[in-house]
Amino acid sequence: MKLEANDKLILITNDDGLYAGGLKTLIRIMEDFGKLVVISATESRSAMSQALTVKQPLRVKLIDEDDRKRIYACSGTPADGIKLAVNQLLERMPDLIASGINHGSNASASILYSGTMAAALEGCLYNITSVGFSLNSYSSSADFSGCEEYIRRISTMLLREPLPTGICLNVNFPALPASQIKGMVVTRQASGNWQEEFEKRKDPAGKTYYWLTGNFINHEPEASDTDDWAIQNGYVSVVPVTTDMTAYGFMNALKSRL
């Protein structure tokens, strides 16, 4: 892939692995916007959050290249992939980082665990306009067709008007065909959490292990300005997310206590 000076350069990753349907869909869409560099693990790295590979070597292999894109397999996490691409694999900083399309919602507290959104947040730290896309379906054969129109609209906007420093977008799609999606709304992160349950099981050797399951609990289900409400009611949710996690509203109260 030869990169001309006026080419848009787009870095793509995900956390579901190199062969996930959501990534394949995102690559197909984003090829219309510029030259692509794709980096992903060969296996799922879901729920890795901002984890980095620090105790073993990080390995990367170029597995495909043509005049529009290069595709790399990486042994690490989504955050590893962004760091490695920016520092070693790219000729210059990308114009856009697009992460996803994740199999499963990353609304509300899920953003804290998401490898998909970790990649977008990593882009923020390099002052690169970044966006994470997620579909509210965990099926390996999920239908991503309803995402395409909105990914194109959002990507066009971001390439024309880059985001402010330290801000990325968390975009979540309802699992609906395009004709049933009601539109796109800017929302806030819902207050909620995962209620975990660990199933105690026995392996074939009779040894005990635990399998994590659970359900998401929305603490404000009636609030109509949140990401979870939007996707449950047929809208595409767009949340502007910041890397600054300071609780500014509590600073004065904390000063008085200390």
N, C-alpha and C positions, 0 to 999 in steps of 0.2 A: 504494500500500500504506500503510494507516494503522496506525501502531504504537501499541497500547494499553500502559499502564504494566505490566500483568501478562503481556504476551506474551513468550515466549522469542524471542530474536533470534539467528539462526544465519547465519554468514557462510560461504559455500561457494566454493571455487576448485578448480583442478586445473592440470596442466601439459600436458595432451594437447589442449587447445583447447576452444572453446565447444560444439562439435558432437560431441564424443567420447561414445561409448556409456556409459562409466563415469560421466561427469558427469551425464548424463541420468538414470541409475539412482539416483545419490546424491541428486539433487534430488527425485525422486519419493518416495524413502524419507523424506527429512528434512522434507518438507512436513507430515508428521504430527506433528512435534515443535515447530513454531513458525513464525514469519514468517521468510522467507529473503531474503538479499541474495546474489546470485551475481555473481562477477566473474571473467572469464577472457579469455584472448586468443582471437582468431578462428582462430589457427593454433597448432600445437604449440610449446610452450616446454620440451620435455623436456630433462633434463640441464643445466638452467640453474643448479642449485644456488641459492645465495643472491644471485645476480646482481641488480643494480639498474640502472635506466636513468638515467644521469647526464649523458650527452653529447648528448641530444636530448630534445625535449618528450615528456612522457607524456600520452597522450590516452585519453579514456574516453567511451563513448556508451551511454546507456540504450536498450536495444533491445526490452525487453518489461517490462510491469508489470501485475499484477492485485492482488487483495486479499490474496494470500498471499505474493507474492514480487516482487522487482525483479531484473532481469538486465542486467548491464553487460558490454560488450565493452571490453577494455583493450589498449592497444598494447604493454604491458610484460610483465614476468616475473611469476611467481606471488608472489614477495616484494614486487614493486611493487604488485600488486593488493591485498595485505593492508594495506600502508602507506597506500595511497590510500583504501581503504575506511574504515579506522579514522580517518584524519585529515580526510577530506572528505565521504564518501558516507553514513556512518551517523549516525543520530540519537543513538546512544549506543553504548557498548562492547557487542559481542555476548556472549551467554552461552556460545557455542561456535563454534569454527572447525572445519569439516570439509573436508578436502582430498582430492580423488580422484574416483572410484575410478580409480587409475592403471592404465594398460595395461602391465603388467610388474611384476615383483617389485622391492621396494625393501628387501630384506633385506641384511644384512651391509654391505659397503663401499658398496653402491649408494646408501645414505642420504647419502653425501658429495656425490653428483652430482645427487640428486633435486630437481626443482622442486616436486614434490608435498610432500615432507617439509620443504623450505625454507619453504613457506607455513606449515606447522604450527609450525616453529621460530620463525618470525617472530611468530606469535601468542604464543609463550612470552615473547618480549621485551616484549610489552605486558601480560603477566600474564593472558592469555586462555586458558582451557582449550581445547586444540587436539589434533586427531587427524588422521593421514594414513592413508588406506586404499589398498591396492594389491592387484591380482590378478596371480597368476603366469602371465599370458598376454599376449603382445604383439599378439594378433590384434585387428584393428579391429572384428571381429564376435564378440568374446569373450562368453561366457555369464556374466553377473554374478549369476545367481539364487542361487547358493550363498552370496553375501555378505550377503544381506538380513537374515536372522535375526540374524546377529552384529553387523551395523551397528546394528540396533535395540537390541540388548542393551547394546552399548557406549555408544551415545548416551544411552540412558535412565540408565545409571550416571553418565555424565559430567555430565549436566544436574542430577542429584540430588546428586552429590558431586564438585565441581570438583577439578581436579588441583592439587597444590602448585605454588608459583611456580617457573618455570624448567623444568618437566617437561611433555612432551607424549607422545603415544602413536604408535608406528609399528606399524600393523596390516597384516599380509600374509596373503592368502587363497590356498589351493591352487586350481588351476584344475580344480575338481571340482563336480559337481552337489551340491546340499544333502544329499541322502541318503547321499553317500559321504564327507562331511566327518566326521572322528572327534571333533571338539570344538575347544575353544579353550584355548591354553596360554600362560602368561607365560614368555617366553624372554629370552635375551640376544643381542646382536649377534654373529654368527659371525665368526671370524677368516678373512678371505679377501680376494681382490682380483681385478680384471679383468685378464686377460692380453690386451693390445691387439695388434691386427694392423692394419696400414695397407696396403690394396690400392692399388697404383700403377696408374692408369688414364689413358686419353687421352680428351679430350672431342672433339666433332665437328670442332673447329678444329685438332686435333692437339696441343693443349696438355695438359701433365701435371697431374693432380690426384690427391688421395689420399682414399680412402674408409675410414672407421674401422669395423672389425669387431672381434670378440673373443669370449672365453668367460670365464665366472666360474669361479674356482678356489677351492673351499672348503678351507682349510688344516687343518680339523679335522672331516672328514666323519663320523667315528664319534661325535662329541659329540652327545648327545641333548637338550641343554638350549639349543640355539641356534635362531634364527629360520629359518635355511636348512634345518636338519634338520626342523623342524616342518612347513614347507610342502611339502617333498619327501615327507613321510610322512603327508600327509592332514590336518594340523591347521591351524587358524588361529593364527598367531603374533602375540602382543602384546608389544612391547618398550617399556618406559618409557625415554624419551630425554631427556637433559638438555642445556641450552645451554652449560653449564660444561664446557669441554674441557680443563681443567687435569688433568695427569697427577699426581695427589696422591701416588701410590705412588713416584714418582721424585724428589719434591722434596728429601728428605733426602740422597739420593745425589748429586743435582746440587749441593746446598749444599757437600758435602764436596769435590767436584771444583773448585768455584770459590773 
